[in-house]
């Protein structure tokens, strides 16, 4: 995306991270169902764009794939 949009280096830090996030098993299934219903369009958009991104990544040239892998590795440690 950096190359496609002409961006410079994009670095980020995690902010506003929940320290005591409950486990999914602790949340009532009915509440999860309601949340999914209320966000159905958002979920559809997310899944659609995720598939587009996966296709774009799969079509990258080897050099760009390596750059992406290094970027991901660098930011997983953050």
C-alpha positions in Angstrom: 0.0 0.0 0.0 2.9 2.3 0.7 4.1 2.0 -2.9 0.6 2.2 -4.4 -0.2 5.3 -2.5 3.2 6.9 -2.6 3.5 7.0 1.2 6.8 7.3 3.1 7.7 4.9 5.9 4.8 4.2 8.1 5.7 3.4 11.7 3.3 3.1 14.5 3.0 2.3 18.2 0.2 0.5 20.0 -2.1 2.9 21.9 -5.3 2.5 23.8 -4.7 -1.2 24.3 -7.1 -2.9 26.8 -5.0 -4.3 29.6 -7.7 -6.5 31.1 -9.6 -7.7 28.1 -12.0 -10.6 28.9 -11.5 -13.9 27.2 -14.1 -14.6 24.4 -15.4 -17.6 26.4 -16.3 -15.1 29.2 -18.6 -13.1 27.0 -22.2 -14.5 26.8 -22.9 -16.0 23.4 -26.1 -14.0 23.1 -24.1 -10.7 23.5 -21.7 -11.8 20.8 -24.6 -12.6 18.6 -26.1 -9.2 19.1 -22.8 -7.5 18.5 -22.4 -9.4 15.2 -25.9 -8.5 14.1 -25.4 -4.8 14.9 -22.1 -4.9 12.9 -23.1 -7.2 10.0 -22.3 -4.6 7.3 -18.9 -3.8 8.9 -18.1 -7.5 9.1 -19.0 -8.0 5.4 -16.8 -5.0 4.4 -14.0 -6.3 6.6 -14.1 -9.8 5.0 -14.3 -8.4 1.5 -11.4 -6.0 1.9 -9.3 -8.7 3.7 -9.7 -10.9 0.6 -8.7 -8.1 -1.7 -5.6 -7.4 0.5 -4.6 -11.1 0.5 -4.9 -11.2 -3.3 -2.8 -8.1 -3.6 -0.1 -9.5 -1.3 -0.1 -12.8 -3.2 0.6 -10.8 -6.4 3.5 -8.8 -5.1 6.9 -9.3 -6.6 9.5 -11.3 -4.4 11.4 -8.1 -3.4 8.3 -6.4 -2.2 7.1 -9.5 -0.4 10.4 -9.6 1.5 10.1 -6.0 2.4 6.6 -6.6 3.7 7.8 -9.6 5.7 10.5 -7.5 7.3 8.0 -4.7 8.1 5.6 -7.2 9.7 8.4 -8.8 11.8 9.6 -5.4 12.9 6.2 -4.4 14.1 5.2 -7.6 15.8 7.8 -6.9 18.4 6.4 -3.5 19.1 
